[in-house]
Amino acid sequence: MDVQIERSVIKTLEKYPEKIREHIFNHLRKLEDPYSAPEVECLHPKVQIYRMHIGRIYMVIFKIYKEPNRVMVLDLITIEQAHKRYGRYD
């Protein structure tokens, strides 16, 4: 699948040091096959919204579009921010 990233996520990434950006981009590449990517959980099955943990610090929120075979990264936030915004899924 084609992985696209929202501008707001890119702006957030630009604030991080290069080493952290590389780590995050390595995980984002795994979304080319989102169904086999590690640490992925469906948040809303009807609208195909998912989350993926990146280490124990960050979380990526993304949406899968079956047509045109694309993954859109919607948000990059800390796990603490995600739990406040979306609730805790343990």
MITIKE-826740 format. One record per residue: residue number from 0; residue in one letter; x, y, z of N, C-alpha, C, O in turn. Coordinates in steps of 0.2 Angstrom, whole numbers, always signed. Layout:
BEGIN
LUMBA, seq, type, neast, nnorth, nup, caeast, canorth, caup, ceast, cnorth, cup, oeast, onorth, oup
LUMBA, NUM, A, X, Y, Z, X, Y, Z, X, Y, Z, X, Y, Z;
...
END
This chain:
BEGIN
LUMBA, seq, type, neast, nnorth, nup, caeast, canorth, caup, ceast, cnorth, cup, oeast, onorth, oup
LUMBA, 0, M, +4, -6, +0, +0, +0, +0, +4, +6, +0, +10, +6, +2;
LUMBA, 1, D, +2, +11, -3, +5, +18, -3, +4, +21, +4, -2, +22, +6;
LUMBA, 2, V, +9, +24, +7, +9, +27, +14, +10, +34, +13, +15, +37, +10;
LUMBA, 3, Q, +4, +38, +15, +5, +45, +14, +4, +48, +21, +1, +45, +26;
LUMBA, 4, I, +7, +54, +22, +8, +57, +29, +5, +64, +29, +7, +68, +24;
LUMBA, 5, E, +0, +66, +33, -3, +72, +34, +3, +77, +35, +8, +76, +38;
LUMBA, 6, R, +2, +84, +33, +7, +89, +34, +8, +90, +41, +14, +92, +43;
LUMBA, 7, S, +3, +90, +45, +4, +92, +52, +8, +86, +55, +12, +88, +60;
LUMBA, 8, V, +8, +80, +53, +13, +75, +56, +20, +77, +54, +25, +76, +58;
LUMBA, 9, I, +21, +79, +47, +27, +80, +45, +30, +86, +49, +36, +86, +51;
LUMBA, 10, K, +26, +91, +50, +28, +97, +54, +30, +95, +61, +35, +97, +64;
LUMBA, 11, T, +27, +90, +64, +28, +88, +71, +35, +84, +70, +39, +85, +75;
LUMBA, 12, L, +36, +80, +65, +42, +76, +65, +48, +81, +64, +54, +79, +66;
LUMBA, 13, E, +47, +86, +61, +53, +91, +60, +56, +94, +66, +61, +96, +66;
LUMBA, 14, K, +52, +93, +71, +54, +96, +78, +58, +91, +82, +62, +93, +86;
LUMBA, 15, Y, +58, +85, +80, +62, +79, +83, +69, +79, +81, +70, +81, +75;
LUMBA, 16, P, +73, +77, +85, +80, +75, +83, +80, +70, +77, +76, +66, +77;
LUMBA, 17, E, +86, +70, +73, +86, +66, +67, +86, +58, +69, +82, +54, +66;
LUMBA, 18, K, +89, +56, +75, +89, +49, +77, +81, +47, +78, +80, +41, +76;
LUMBA, 19, I, +78, +51, +81, +71, +49, +83, +66, +49, +76, +62, +45, +75;
LUMBA, 20, R, +68, +54, +72, +64, +54, +65, +65, +48, +62, +61, +45, +59;
LUMBA, 21, E, +72, +46, +61, +73, +39, +58, +70, +33, +61, +67, +29, +57;
LUMBA, 22, H, +70, +33, +67, +66, +28, +71, +59, +28, +69, +56, +22, +68;
LUMBA, 23, I, +56, +33, +69, +48, +34, +67, +47, +32, +60, +43, +28, +59;
LUMBA, 24, F, +51, +35, +55, +51, +33, +48, +51, +26, +47, +48, +23, +43;
LUMBA, 25, N, +56, +22, +51, +57, +15, +50, +50, +11, +52, +48, +7, +48;
LUMBA, 26, H, +47, +14, +57, +40, +11, +58, +35, +13, +53, +31, +8, +52;
LUMBA, 27, L, +35, +19, +51, +30, +21, +46, +31, +17, +40, +26, +15, +36;
LUMBA, 28, R, +37, +14, +38, +37, +10, +32, +34, +4, +33, +32, +1, +28;
LUMBA, 29, K, +33, +1, +39, +30, -5, +40, +22, -5, +38, +19, -10, +37;
LUMBA, 30, L, +20, +1, +38, +13, +2, +36, +11, +1, +29, +5, +1, +26;
LUMBA, 31, E, +16, +0, +25, +15, -3, +18, +11, -9, +18, +8, -10, +13;
LUMBA, 32, D, +12, -13, +23, +8, -19, +24, +5, -18, +31, +7, -22, +35;
LUMBA, 33, P, -1, -14, +32, -3, -12, +38, -6, -18, +42, -6, -18, +48;
LUMBA, 34, Y, -8, -23, +39, -11, -29, +42, -6, -34, +45, -8, -38, +50;
LUMBA, 35, S, +0, -33, +43, +5, -37, +46, +10, -33, +50, +15, -36, +53;
LUMBA, 36, A, +9, -27, +51, +13, -22, +55, +13, -24, +62, +7, -25, +64;
LUMBA, 37, P, +18, -23, +66, +18, -25, +73, +14, -19, +77, +14, -13, +75;
LUMBA, 38, E, +12, -21, +83, +9, -16, +87, +3, -12, +84, +2, -6, +86;
LUMBA, 39, V, -1, -15, +80, -7, -12, +77, -13, -14, +80, -14, -20, +81;
LUMBA, 40, E, -17, -9, +81, -24, -11, +84, -29, -7, +81, -28, -1, +80;
LUMBA, 41, C, -35, -10, +80, -40, -6, +76, -44, -2, +82, -46, -5, +87;
LUMBA, 42, L, -45, +5, +81, -49, +9, +85, -56, +9, +84, -60, +9, +88;
LUMBA, 43, H, -57, +10, +77, -64, +11, +74, -65, +7, +68, -63, +9, +63;
LUMBA, 44, P, -67, +0, +68, -68, -4, +63, -72, -1, +57, -70, -2, +51;
LUMBA, 45, K, -77, +2, +58, -82, +5, +53, -78, +10, +48, -80, +10, +42;
LUMBA, 46, V, -74, +14, +51, -71, +19, +47, -63, +17, +46, -59, +21, +43;
LUMBA, 47, Q, -61, +11, +48, -54, +9, +47, -49, +13, +50, -44, +15, +47;
LUMBA, 48, I, -50, +16, +56, -45, +19, +60, -41, +15, +64, -44, +11, +68;
LUMBA, 49, Y, -34, +15, +64, -30, +11, +68, -25, +15, +71, -24, +21, +70;
LUMBA, 50, R, -21, +12, +76, -16, +15, +80, -10, +10, +79, -11, +4, +79;
LUMBA, 51, M, -4, +12, +80, +2, +8, +80, +7, +12, +85, +9, +17, +85;
LUMBA, 52, H, +9, +8, +90, +14, +10, +95, +21, +10, +91, +23, +6, +87;
LUMBA, 53, I, +25, +15, +93, +32, +16, +91, +36, +16, +97, +36, +21, +101;
LUMBA, 54, G, +39, +11, +99, +42, +10, +105, +37, +11, +111, +31, +9, +110;
LUMBA, 55, R, +39, +14, +116, +35, +15, +122, +33, +22, +123, +31, +24, +128;
LUMBA, 56, I, +34, +26, +118, +34, +33, +118, +28, +36, +114, +24, +40, +116;
LUMBA, 57, Y, +29, +34, +107, +24, +37, +102, +19, +32, +100, +19, +26, +100;
LUMBA, 58, M, +14, +36, +97, +8, +32, +94, +6, +35, +87, +6, +42, +87;
LUMBA, 59, V, +5, +31, +82, +3, +34, +76, -4, +32, +75, -6, +26, +76;
LUMBA, 60, I, -8, +37, +73, -15, +35, +71, -16, +36, +64, -13, +40, +60;
LUMBA, 61, F, -19, +30, +61, -19, +30, +53, -25, +27, +51, -29, +24, +55;
LUMBA, 62, K, -27, +29, +45, -33, +26, +42, -31, +22, +35, -27, +24, +32;
LUMBA, 63, I, -35, +16, +34, -33, +12, +29, -39, +13, +24, -45, +13, +25;
LUMBA, 64, Y, -37, +15, +17, -42, +16, +12, -40, +10, +7, -35, +10, +4;
LUMBA, 65, K, -45, +5, +7, -44, +0, +2, -44, +2, -5, -41, -1, -9;
LUMBA, 66, E, -48, +7, -7, -48, +10, -13, -46, +17, -12, -50, +20, -9;
LUMBA, 67, P, -41, +19, -14, -36, +17, -19, -29, +14, -16, -24, +15, -18;
LUMBA, 68, N, -30, +9, -11, -25, +5, -9, -20, +10, -5, -14, +10, -7;
LUMBA, 69, R, -22, +13, +0, -18, +18, +3, -19, +18, +10, -24, +17, +13;
LUMBA, 70, V, -13, +20, +14, -13, +22, +21, -12, +29, +22, -7, +31, +20;
LUMBA, 71, M, -16, +32, +26, -15, +39, +28, -13, +40, +35, -17, +38, +39;
LUMBA, 72, V, -7, +42, +36, -5, +44, +43, -8, +50, +45, -7, +56, +43;
LUMBA, 73, L, -13, +50, +50, -17, +56, +52, -14, +60, +58, -14, +66, +59;
LUMBA, 74, D, -10, +56, +63, -8, +59, +69, -2, +56, +72, -1, +49, +71;
LUMBA, 75, L, +3, +59, +75, +8, +57, +78, +9, +60, +85, +10, +66, +85;
LUMBA, 76, I, +7, +56, +90, +7, +59, +97, +10, +54, +102, +12, +49, +100;
LUMBA, 77, T, +12, +57, +108, +14, +53, +113, +9, +48, +115, +3, +49, +114;
LUMBA, 78, I, +11, +42, +118, +6, +38, +121, +1, +41, +126, -5, +40, +126;
LUMBA, 79, E, +4, +45, +130, +0, +49, +135, -5, +53, +132, -11, +53, +134;
LUMBA, 80, Q, -3, +57, +127, -8, +61, +124, -14, +57, +120, -19, +58, +121;
LUMBA, 81, A, -12, +51, +118, -16, +46, +114, -21, +44, +119, -27, +43, +118;
LUMBA, 82, H, -19, +42, +125, -24, +39, +130, -28, +44, +133, -34, +43, +134;
LUMBA, 83, K, -26, +50, +133, -31, +56, +135, -36, +57, +130, -42, +58, +131;
LUMBA, 84, R, -34, +57, +123, -38, +59, +118, -43, +53, +116, -49, +54, +115;
LUMBA, 85, Y, -40, +47, +116, -44, +41, +113, -46, +36, +118, -49, +31, +117;
LUMBA, 86, G, -43, +37, +124, -45, +32, +129, -39, +26, +129, -35, +26, +125;
LUMBA, 87, R, -39, +23, +135, -34, +17, +136, -37, +11, +133, -43, +9, +135;
LUMBA, 88, Y, -33, +7, +129, -35, +1, +127, -31, -5, +129, -26, -7, +126;
LUMBA, 89, D, -32, -7, +135, -27, -12, +138, -31, -19, +138, -28, -24, +140;
END
